[in-house]
Amino acid sequence: MALLPHQIRVVAEKRELDERLQRLVAFMGTATFAELPEAERARMTRQRDVMTELSAVLGDRIDAFSA
């Protein structure tokens, strides 16, 4: 089944988000991250959590394309 243009955009959005999320998670494992002020680490942790949730929602939407 060929995807419609808006579905292709959703797939691309999820791929790009997952790549950014992977880079953020990798950064969070560095000494540089550990040296940031606690408030900034908390904001970045919140960002990771929100990005993870958005990725799940986009994944659900993609799964529904073939339903």
MODELLER restraints for C-alpha pairs under 7 A, 6 or more apart:
rsr = mdl.restraints
at = mdl.atoms
rsr.add(forms.Gaussian(group=physical.xy_distance, feature=features.Distance(at['CA:10:A'], at['CA:58:A']), mean=6.85, stdev=0.5))
rsr.add(forms.Gaussian(group=physical.xy_distance, feature=features.Distance(at['CA:11:A'], at['CA:62:A']), mean=6.81, stdev=0.5))
rsr.add(forms.Gaussian(group=physical.xy_distance, feature=features.Distance(at['CA:14:A'], at['CA:55:A']), mean=6.00, stdev=0.5))
rsr.add(forms.Gaussian(group=physical.xy_distance, feature=features.Distance(at['CA:14:A'], at['CA:58:A']), mean=6.07, stdev=0.5))
rsr.add(forms.Gaussian(group=physical.xy_distance, feature=features.Distance(at['CA:17:A'], at['CA:55:A']), mean=6.89, stdev=0.5))
rsr.add(forms.Gaussian(group=physical.xy_distance, feature=features.Distance(at['CA:18:A'], at['CA:55:A']), mean=6.79, stdev=0.5))
rsr.add(forms.Gaussian(group=physical.xy_distance, feature=features.Distance(at['CA:21:A'], at['CA:48:A']), mean=6.68, stdev=0.5))
rsr.add(forms.Gaussian(group=physical.xy_distance, feature=features.Distance(at['CA:21:A'], at['CA:51:A']), mean=6.61, stdev=0.5))
rsr.add(forms.Gaussian(group=physical.xy_distance, feature=features.Distance(at['CA:27:A'], at['CA:33:A']), mean=6.49, stdev=0.5))
rsr.add(forms.Gaussian(group=physical.xy_distance, feature=features.Distance(at['CA:33:A'], at['CA:41:A']), mean=7.00, stdev=0.5))
